[in-house]
Amino acid sequence: MKGFSLRLFILFFCAAGSVLILQSAFDAADHKKSEQAVRGFVAGGRFFGPWLEAQVPAGTWGSEITNGCRGVVRVSYDTPQGSYQFYCDRSVHGITGANALGETMWSRFNALAPLPPLPTRAVDGGAPHH
């Protein structure tokens, strides 16, 4: 019975360690991909990261997982003037401003590029063509 308890403890210890290692890998991937998504967002032929860095220089990028189950990560660009924060929702592939500074810059950036026109198709009523 004593050997069984030791084996059960070892099994539990290994399982818990595996879960921690996997969660750490998933978290690291969420941080990296979310930061890349925000910095690499393109509108009007411009990338958001370099555009923001040109508008407000001397900042550093960082991220924080705010909801691990839903895949929501807050990406921040911290400068002496303030912190520009953005939510990156990995589940719907969406980015929004997370605070007033972030929302202002996100809106300014997206206003630079007009939305592309919607594709149009001719409607013929479904009659067969001969």
Phi, psi and omega in degrees: 000325181295320178294326179295317179296321178295317179295320178296319177297316180297317178299314179298315180300316180293320179296315179297319178298319179297318179297317179296319179295315179297316180297321178297319179294318178296317179298316179298320179294319178297317178300309184296311183292323180292316178297318178296322180295317181290309183294329184264006179297134184245133172213131178061031180078007180246147173267138184295316183303303178297326178296313180296319179297327177286325180289319183226089184287173174068042178245168176232144180268147176202174180209159180214130177283120180260336177210096184294325181292319180271348180078037179260125182235134175265117179260132182234148173240102185266125180231169174298334180281338181155179180254122178262116187241145184221138174268132174245110180265102185294333183287328180247004180055047181241151179230134177219163175289140182255347175214178185298317180295317179295317180297319179298311182291323179296318179294316179299317181295314182290337178284344180291332185244124175292150177292143179293152180293149177288143179293144179243149177228146176285136178255123184246009178082002176084008180287140178293146178264134179245000000 
